[in-house]
Amino acid sequence: MSSATWRNFFTYNKYAQITARAVRQSLKESERVVAEKRGTTALKYQQWENGVGGPQVFLNSEEDKK
């Protein structure tokens, strides 16, 4: 079996997501918590009109991160 057989079943992004999750789960508790915090993201949206930015809106709320 080839080392690239995963390409028949997953996109690269899905493969990277699966392997990253496996690595995080294999870490000790203290390192795992730090690694999971690095994985959280904040997504903001801001509408611009006439060169002026409007209010920034979080698209993923703080509750979704927990």
C-alpha positions as CSV (number, residue, x, y, z in Angstrom):
1,M,0.0,0.0,0.0
2,S,1.3,3.4,-1.0
3,S,2.0,6.1,1.6
4,A,-0.3,8.4,-0.3
5,T,-3.4,6.2,-0.3
6,W,-5.1,8.7,1.9
7,R,-5.4,10.9,-1.2
8,N,-8.0,8.5,-2.6
9,F,-10.3,9.2,0.4
10,F,-9.5,12.6,1.8
11,T,-8.6,16.1,0.7
12,Y,-5.3,17.4,2.0
13,N,-7.2,19.7,4.4
14,K,-9.2,16.8,5.9
15,Y,-6.1,14.7,6.2
16,A,-4.2,17.5,8.0
17,Q,-7.2,18.0,10.3
18,I,-7.3,14.3,11.2
19,T,-3.6,14.0,11.8
20,A,-3.5,17.2,13.9
21,R,-6.3,15.9,16.1
22,A,-4.5,12.6,16.6
23,V,-1.3,14.4,17.6
24,R,-3.2,16.7,20.0
25,Q,-4.9,13.7,21.6
26,S,-1.6,11.9,22.1
27,L,-0.1,14.8,24.1
28,K,0.1,14.9,27.9
29,E,-2.7,17.0,29.5
30,S,-0.8,20.2,30.0
31,E,0.7,20.3,26.5
32,R,-2.7,19.3,25.0
33,V,-4.5,22.2,26.6
34,V,-1.8,24.6,25.2
35,A,-2.1,23.1,21.7
36,E,-5.9,23.3,21.8
37,K,-5.8,27.0,22.7
38,R,-3.6,27.6,19.6
39,G,-6.2,25.9,17.5
40,T,-9.1,28.4,18.4
41,T,-9.8,31.1,15.9
42,A,-11.7,34.3,15.9
43,L,-13.6,35.3,12.7
44,K,-14.7,38.9,12.2
45,Y,-16.7,40.6,9.5
46,Q,-16.6,44.3,8.6
47,Q,-18.5,46.0,5.8
48,W,-16.7,48.9,4.1
49,E,-18.5,51.7,2.3
50,N,-16.8,54.8,0.7
51,G,-13.5,53.9,2.3
52,V,-14.9,53.8,5.8
53,G,-15.1,50.6,7.8
54,G,-18.3,49.7,9.6
55,P,-18.6,47.9,13.0
56,Q,-16.8,44.6,13.3
57,V,-19.0,41.7,14.0
58,F,-17.8,38.3,15.4
59,L,-19.0,35.5,13.1
60,N,-18.2,32.8,15.6
61,S,-19.2,33.8,19.1
62,E,-17.2,33.4,22.3
63,E,-19.5,30.6,23.4
64,D,-18.6,28.6,20.2
65,K,-15.0,28.5,21.3
66,K,-15.7,26.7,24.6
